Every structure is written in C-alpha cells, then in structure tokens.
Amino acid sequence: MRFLLTDEQREFARTLDGMLGASGTPAVVRAWAAGEQKPGRELWARVAAADVFALAVPERHRGMGPLPVELALSFVELGRHAVPGPLVETVAAAAFLERLGEEAAAGVWLPRIATGDALVSLCAGAPYALDADAADTVLVVQGDTVRRTDTHGPVQPSLDPARRLARPLGGTVVARGPAVTAAAAHAVDVARLATAAQSLGLGRALLAATVAHAERRTQFQVPIGSFQAVKHRLADTLIGLEFAQPLVYAAALALAAGAPSAGREVAAAKVAAGEAGYAAARTALQLHGALGYTAELDLSLWIRKARPLRDAWGTPAECRARVLAG
C-alpha cells in the first residue's frame, strides 16, 4: 500500500493552502460567528471553485469522486485555516445522498453540492444540526428514517462561536428503511475522516503559531523557546500530530478501497487526530500565557475549535468503542 502523496496531490494541497491563506479567514470566522453569512458564502464559493466539494460527488453528478484521499488533503487545509461553515456536514450529506440515490433526490442536490451552490447540513444521531440557519437544507437521520427540513430552532451557544448549532424542526420524510441506515453509517465514516483531517490541519496551525511565539517571546533576556520545559511541550505536540497523520491517510485509503476495516481505521484516525489537535490547542493556550485567553487574538479562533472538533461525529470514547468492536 502506498502512503506517499503524489506530486499532483501535494500541489493541490499547496494551491489550496495559498488560496485560503490569502482569504483573510479570521475576519470571515468572526463574521460567521455573528451570523453574517456573506463573507463565508464568498469563501465557500472559492473553496468550491477549487473542486473541494466535487471530490465527494460522483462524476455522473458533475463531481470528481468520491476521492477520500484528496478529500482528506483538502480538509487538512480547511482546518489549518479555520474555514467556517458546514464543510464536513456537506460532504457527509453528499456521501449519504450518493448511497441513497434518487429516493432522496440525489440527482437534484449532488450537482449543487459539487458546484458549491448548496450548503447541506447532515444531522445524524445528534440533537443539533450545524449551521442550520445558513444551510439550504438540513437532512435529519433518526434510526432508519431521513427527513428534509428548512426549519430550525434558535441558535445555541457553543464553545466555538463559529459552530452555530440549532435543533432542526419538522420536515418531510423522504426515505426510510435499511438503505437509510446503511447510507448513514457510510456518511458518518466520511464525516469522521473529514473531521480528523480538519483536526490535523488545525493542530499544525496551532503548533506553527506557538513555535513562532516561543521564538519571539523573551524571558530573562532569552527566547522562551530555549527553555527545556517549553521544548518538551512543543516536541510532545509535534509527535502527536506526526503519529496522527499516517492514520488519517491510511483511513482515507481504506475508505477509498471499500475495505471491511475502513470504519475501524477511520475511528482510530479520528481519535488520534482529535486528541492531537486538542493537545496542540492546550499547548498554544499555555505557552501564549495570558495572551492566549483573549478573544481579540486571532489564535483564539483556532484554539476554540479544537475541543468541538475532537468530539464532533464521535467522541474519543465512541470512536475507541468502534475500533474495539471490530
């Protein structure tokens, strides 16, 4: 099995990184958290123009996929730049609709997802849907039933202000039966992979910012990065991220091959990347000192995402149980 990325994959990631780096994402995140959707929608269109959403949509529906490895690469960069919106939920919805087929109007929604014309939030086994107020539609899976709704309750407070959670209300049943359960299980695997990749990118951004701060910040006339305790903390953070990365790409390869072990591998990657990203956030918070607690600091936008991403689409305990279940 080949674990090295191709030149084309690396160039795709570099291009996406460059585009997002020039997009001023901190301002976009703050606007999204305040309910101002225009900057986020504009960034969403640029992400779609880079074919990110098309990677989750089959070619017969104007997509390029499904391509889990490239999708994971994309979400590493989206996490690195803290891009807001129902990114994971939309690609998970694409996976769900592709498996369910025309019973759920896949031919209508999948082309719109591929081109970025539709934000779709998938809510599977959770009481709240992410960004229901911004989504064009919400798919709610409960047991073997899926319903589509455009109505939701009030937005609830979240540890990450840019994660706007609301309870979906009402809706129309569009499908029920074993096919819904199977499609939802596959969609959860896709969502976990994308969330793991986001956590990995987020953790790498936090580590890079913290290393830069440790090189600039001085105490006793020397950079704090020269202190052994600081070096060890940064090294531990790097090791966690380095160990998580191959698990994420191995899970993507397993999902691409349709391997029987894909669900377990995705769950293992989710645990490793989620814990590594959260550890990076704690390191960033501690080594930035009092500065790390200020909402005015852009880094806080990354720090506050780490814990919700760790728990989204399966807490560490749930994912570990999935690994052990075999």
C-alpha positions as CSV (number, residue, x, y, z in Angstrom):
1,M,0.0,0.0,0.0
2,R,1.4,3.4,-1.0
3,F,1.3,6.0,1.7
4,L,3.3,8.8,0.0
5,L,1.3,11.5,-1.6
6,T,1.8,12.1,-5.4
7,D,3.2,15.3,-6.8
8,E,-0.3,16.3,-8.0
9,Q,-1.8,15.8,-4.6
10,R,0.9,17.8,-2.9
11,E,0.5,20.6,-5.5
12,F,-3.3,20.6,-4.9
13,A,-2.7,21.0,-1.2
14,R,-0.2,23.8,-1.7
15,T,-2.6,25.6,-4.1
16,L,-5.5,25.3,-1.6
17,D,-3.2,26.5,1.2
18,G,-2.2,29.5,-0.8
19,M,-5.7,30.4,-1.7
20,L,-7.0,30.1,1.8
21,G,-4.0,32.0,3.2
22,A,-4.9,35.0,1.1
23,S,-8.6,34.9,2.1
24,G,-8.4,36.6,5.5
25,T,-10.2,33.7,7.2
26,P,-10.1,35.3,10.8
27,A,-12.4,38.1,9.6
28,V,-14.6,35.5,7.9
29,V,-14.8,33.4,11.0
30,R,-15.8,36.3,13.2
31,A,-18.5,37.4,10.7
32,W,-19.9,33.8,10.5
33,A,-20.0,33.7,14.3
34,A,-22.0,36.9,14.3
35,G,-24.5,35.5,11.8
36,E,-23.1,37.5,8.9
37,Q,-23.1,34.9,6.1
38,K,-21.9,36.9,3.1
39,P,-18.1,36.6,3.7
40,G,-18.5,32.9,4.5
41,R,-20.6,32.3,1.4
42,E,-17.9,34.0,-0.8
43,L,-15.2,31.9,0.7
44,W,-17.4,28.8,0.2
45,A,-17.6,29.7,-3.5
46,R,-13.8,29.9,-3.7
47,V,-13.4,26.6,-2.0
48,A,-16.0,25.1,-4.4
49,A,-14.1,26.6,-7.4
50,A,-11.1,24.6,-6.2
51,D,-13.2,21.5,-6.6
52,V,-13.1,20.5,-2.9
53,F,-16.8,19.6,-2.7
54,A,-16.6,17.9,-6.1
55,L,-14.2,15.4,-4.5
56,A,-17.1,13.9,-2.6
57,V,-19.6,13.8,-5.5
58,P,-19.6,11.1,-8.2
59,E,-18.7,12.1,-11.8
60,R,-22.2,11.3,-13.0
61,H,-23.5,14.1,-10.8
62,R,-20.9,16.7,-12.0
63,G,-18.3,15.7,-9.4
64,M,-14.9,14.2,-9.5
65,G,-15.1,11.5,-6.8
66,P,-15.6,10.0,-4.4
67,L,-11.8,10.6,-3.7
68,P,-11.3,10.2,0.1
69,V,-7.5,10.8,0.0
70,E,-7.9,14.1,-1.8
71,L,-10.8,15.0,0.4
72,A,-8.7,14.4,3.5
73,L,-5.9,16.6,2.0
74,S,-8.5,19.3,1.4
75,F,-9.8,19.2,4.9
76,V,-6.3,19.4,6.4
77,E,-6.0,22.8,4.7
78,L,-9.5,23.8,5.6
79,G,-8.7,23.0,9.3
80,R,-5.3,24.8,9.0
81,H,-7.1,28.0,8.0
82,A,-10.1,27.5,10.3
83,V,-12.6,27.9,7.5
84,P,-16.2,28.1,9.0
85,G,-19.4,26.6,7.8
86,P,-20.9,23.1,7.5
87,L,-18.0,21.8,5.4
88,V,-17.9,18.3,7.0
89,E,-21.7,18.1,7.1
90,T,-22.0,18.9,3.4
91,V,-19.5,16.3,2.2
92,A,-21.1,13.8,4.5
93,A,-24.5,14.7,3.0
94,A,-23.0,14.1,-0.4
95,A,-21.9,10.6,0.7
96,F,-25.3,9.9,2.2
97,L,-27.2,11.0,-0.9
98,E,-24.9,9.1,-3.2
99,R,-25.6,5.9,-1.4
100,L,-29.4,6.5,-1.0
101,G,-29.9,7.5,-4.7
102,E,-32.9,9.1,-6.3
103,E,-35.1,8.2,-3.4
104,A,-33.6,11.2,-1.7
105,A,-33.4,13.4,-4.8
106,A,-29.6,12.8,-5.2
107,G,-29.8,14.0,-8.8
108,V,-31.0,17.4,-7.6
109,W,-28.7,18.0,-4.7
110,L,-25.4,16.4,-5.6
111,P,-24.7,18.6,-8.6
112,R,-25.5,21.7,-6.5
113,I,-23.1,20.4,-3.7
114,A,-20.4,19.8,-6.3
115,T,-20.5,23.3,-7.6
116,G,-20.9,25.0,-4.2
117,D,-24.4,26.2,-4.9
118,A,-25.8,24.3,-1.9
119,L,-24.8,24.2,1.7
120,V,-26.4,21.0,3.1
121,S,-26.2,20.1,6.8
122,L,-26.4,16.4,7.7
123,C,-27.6,15.7,11.2
124,A,-27.3,12.0,12.1
125,G,-27.9,10.8,15.6
126,A,-27.4,14.2,17.2
127,P,-30.0,16.7,18.6
128,Y,-28.5,19.7,16.8
129,A,-27.6,20.5,13.2
130,L,-24.5,22.6,12.4
131,D,-25.3,25.9,10.7
132,A,-28.9,25.1,10.0
133,D,-29.5,28.8,9.7
134,A,-27.1,29.1,6.8
135,A,-27.8,25.7,5.1
136,D,-30.0,25.5,2.1
137,T,-31.5,22.3,3.6
138,V,-30.9,20.0,6.5
139,L,-31.1,16.2,6.3
140,V,-32.0,14.7,9.6
141,V,-31.4,10.9,10.1
142,Q,-33.2,9.3,13.0
143,G,-32.9,5.5,13.0
144,D,-34.0,4.2,9.6
145,T,-35.8,7.4,8.6
146,V,-34.5,10.6,7.0
147,R,-36.4,13.8,6.7
148,R,-35.6,17.1,5.0
149,T,-36.3,20.4,6.7
150,D,-35.6,24.1,6.3
151,T,-36.9,25.0,9.8
152,H,-34.9,25.1,12.9
153,G,-35.0,26.4,16.5
154,P,-32.8,29.2,17.9
155,V,-29.0,29.1,17.5
156,Q,-27.5,27.7,20.7
157,P,-24.2,28.9,22.4
158,S,-21.1,26.9,21.5
159,L,-17.6,26.7,22.8
160,D,-16.6,27.6,19.2
161,P,-18.8,30.7,18.3
162,A,-18.4,29.8,14.6
163,R,-20.2,26.5,15.2
164,R,-23.8,27.6,15.1
165,L,-25.9,24.8,16.4
166,A,-29.7,24.7,16.1
167,R,-32.3,22.0,16.6
168,P,-33.9,21.0,13.3
169,L,-37.7,21.1,13.4
170,G,-40.4,19.4,11.4
171,G,-39.6,18.4,7.9
172,T,-40.8,15.9,5.3
173,V,-39.9,12.2,5.4
174,V,-38.0,11.4,2.2
175,A,-36.9,7.8,2.8
176,R,-37.0,5.1,5.4
177,G,-35.7,1.6,5.7
178,P,-32.4,-0.4,5.9
179,A,-31.0,1.6,3.0
180,V,-31.1,4.8,5.1
181,T,-29.3,3.1,8.0
182,A,-26.5,1.8,5.7
183,A,-26.2,5.2,3.9
184,A,-26.0,7.0,7.2
185,A,-23.2,4.6,8.5
186,H,-21.2,5.4,5.4
187,A,-21.8,9.1,5.8
188,V,-20.6,9.0,9.4
189,D,-17.4,7.4,8.3
190,V,-16.8,10.2,5.7
191,A,-17.7,12.8,8.3
192,R,-15.2,11.3,10.8
193,L,-12.5,11.2,8.2
194,A,-13.0,14.9,7.2
195,T,-13.2,15.9,10.9
196,A,-10.0,14.1,11.7
197,A,-8.3,15.8,8.8
198,Q,-9.6,19.2,10.0
199,S,-8.2,18.5,13.5
200,L,-4.8,17.6,12.0
201,G,-4.7,20.8,10.0
202,L,-5.9,22.8,13.0
203,G,-3.2,21.3,15.2
204,R,-0.4,22.0,12.7
205,A,-1.5,25.7,12.5
206,L,-1.6,26.0,16.3
207,L,1.8,24.4,16.6
208,A,3.4,26.6,14.0
209,A,1.9,29.7,15.7
210,T,3.1,28.6,19.1
211,V,6.7,27.8,17.9
212,A,6.8,31.3,16.3
213,H,5.6,32.8,19.6
214,A,8.2,30.9,21.6
215,E,10.9,32.2,19.3
216,R,9.8,35.8,19.7
217,R,8.8,35.9,23.4
218,T,11.6,36.5,25.8
219,Q,12.1,36.0,29.5
220,F,15.3,36.6,31.4
221,Q,16.6,38.1,28.1
222,V,16.3,34.8,26.2
223,P,13.5,33.3,24.0
224,I,11.2,31.1,26.0
225,G,11.6,28.5,23.3
226,S,15.1,27.9,24.6
227,F,13.7,26.6,27.9
228,Q,13.7,22.8,28.2
229,A,10.2,22.6,29.5
230,V,8.9,24.5,26.5
231,K,10.9,22.4,24.1
232,H,9.5,19.2,25.6
233,R,5.9,20.5,25.4
234,L,6.3,21.5,21.7
235,A,8.0,18.2,20.9
236,D,5.2,16.2,22.5
237,T,2.7,18.2,20.5
238,L,4.6,17.6,17.3
239,I,4.9,13.8,18.0
240,G,1.1,13.6,18.5
241,L,0.4,15.2,15.1
242,E,3.1,13.2,13.4
243,F,1.6,9.9,14.7
244,A,-1.9,11.0,13.7
245,Q,-1.1,11.9,10.1
246,P,-0.5,8.4,8.7
247,L,-3.6,7.1,10.5
248,V,-5.7,9.8,8.7
249,Y,-4.3,8.9,5.2
250,A,-4.4,5.2,5.9
251,A,-8.1,5.6,6.8
252,A,-8.7,7.5,3.6
253,L,-7.1,4.8,1.6
254,A,-9.2,2.1,3.3
255,L,-12.3,4.1,2.6
256,A,-11.4,4.6,-1.0
257,A,-10.8,0.8,-1.4
258,G,-14.1,0.0,0.4
259,A,-12.1,-2.2,2.8
260,P,-14.1,-4.0,5.6
261,S,-11.8,-2.4,8.1
262,A,-12.5,1.2,6.9
263,G,-14.9,2.0,9.7
264,R,-12.4,1.0,12.4
265,E,-9.5,2.8,10.7
266,V,-11.5,6.0,10.3
267,A,-12.5,5.8,14.0
268,A,-8.8,5.3,15.0
269,A,-7.8,8.2,12.9
270,K,-10.5,10.4,14.4
271,V,-9.3,9.6,17.9
272,A,-5.6,10.2,17.2
273,A,-6.1,13.4,15.2
274,G,-8.8,14.8,17.5
275,E,-6.6,14.2,20.6
276,A,-3.5,15.6,18.9
277,G,-5.4,18.8,17.7
278,Y,-6.8,19.3,21.2
279,A,-3.3,18.8,22.8
280,A,-2.0,21.4,20.3
281,A,-4.7,23.9,21.5
282,R,-3.8,23.3,25.1
283,T,-0.1,23.8,24.4
284,A,-0.9,27.0,22.4
285,L,-3.0,28.3,25.3
286,Q,-0.4,27.6,27.9
287,L,2.7,28.9,26.1
288,H,0.9,32.1,25.0
289,G,0.2,32.8,28.6
290,A,-2.5,35.3,29.4
291,L,-2.4,36.4,25.8
292,G,-3.9,33.1,24.8
293,Y,-7.1,33.8,26.8
294,T,-8.0,36.9,24.8
295,A,-10.8,36.7,22.2
296,E,-9.2,39.6,20.3
297,L,-6.2,37.3,19.5
298,D,-6.8,35.6,16.1
299,L,-5.3,32.4,17.5
300,S,-8.3,32.1,19.8
301,L,-10.4,31.2,16.7
302,W,-8.2,28.1,16.3
303,I,-8.0,27.3,20.0
304,R,-11.7,27.3,20.5
305,K,-12.3,24.9,17.6
306,A,-10.1,22.1,18.9
307,R,-12.4,20.6,21.5
308,P,-15.6,20.7,19.4
309,L,-13.8,19.0,16.5
310,R,-12.4,16.4,18.9
311,D,-15.9,15.4,19.9
312,A,-17.9,16.1,16.7
313,W,-19.1,13.0,14.8
314,G,-18.0,10.7,17.6
315,T,-16.3,11.4,20.9
316,P,-13.0,9.7,21.6
317,A,-14.8,7.1,23.8
318,E,-17.3,6.4,21.0
319,C,-14.6,6.0,18.4
320,R,-12.5,3.8,20.6
321,A,-15.5,1.6,21.1
322,R,-15.9,1.4,17.3
323,V,-12.2,0.3,17.0
324,L,-12.6,-2.4,19.7
325,A,-15.9,-3.6,18.3
326,G,-14.1,-5.0,15.2
